[in-house]
């Protein structure tokens, strides 16, 4: 296993803790009125954020980390026409590898949370990978492998203060931009 950059990982967690908690508390996945229609709207909003953001990340991450194809598959399964979906214009800046890694920290970390959501949405809504839940388990059995690989990439920036600062700023901006976008799409709890 590659040497994990604990100091940078801890710094990213600390820098994003408030934004992460605030967003997590507002996501409706476990709310009483959450149904298939609200799930479909939420996944459409996720697509509107991920698609343009992944386009910006294209030079920094491989296709194996793309989540938009799974979201597109889910939305088609749920009867949504992708061409009509709005796309987020207010995205975090990605100027270099450090800022890309800050953004990826948020996206890659969400795949870990997807494991919990996959189970919950199967139980609550009867959704599985073939019926609208592929995004929730986008890496399947490779989730842990991809996370460890990502941690290895963080290692290159573990002792570069300027790079660390850009990664932290980008991670915080990703949470803030995502929350703002979901708010605009009326998919969050108040």
C-alpha positions, 0 to 999 in steps of 0.5 A: 500500500502506498504511504498515506499522506495523513497530515494532508488528509487530516487537513482536508477533513478539518478544512471541509468539516463544517461544509460537509456537515452542513450539506449532509444535514440538508440532503434529503435521502433519509427524510420522511417524505423522500420518495422516488420523485424526489430521488429522481430530482436529486440525481438530476441535480447531481448530474448537473453538477458532476457533468461539467465538473468532471469535464474540468477534471478530465486532464487530472483523472482517468475515465475509471473515476468518471461518475457522470456515465453512471448518473446518466444511466440512472437518470435514463432508467428513471425516465429523465431526458438528459438533454433537458437538464441544466448544468451548473456554471458556478464550479470550483476553480481547477488550475493545477494538480493541487486544486484538482486533488482538492476537488477530487477529495470531495468527489472520491470521498462521496463514493465511500458515503455512497455505500451507505446510501446504496443500501438505504435506497434499495430498502426505502425505494427499491432502487438497485444498480439497474433501476437508478442506483448505479451512481451510489455504487459507482466503483463497485468492489473497487471502491476501496482500491480507488480510495487508496489510490487517491490517497497515494496521489495526495502523498505528492503534496503532503509537504508542499505548503502552497499546494496544500493550501490550494487543495484545501481551498478547492475542497471547501469550494467544491462543497460550497458550490455543490450546496449552492447548486442543490439549493438552486435546484430546490433539492435540499432540506431547509 
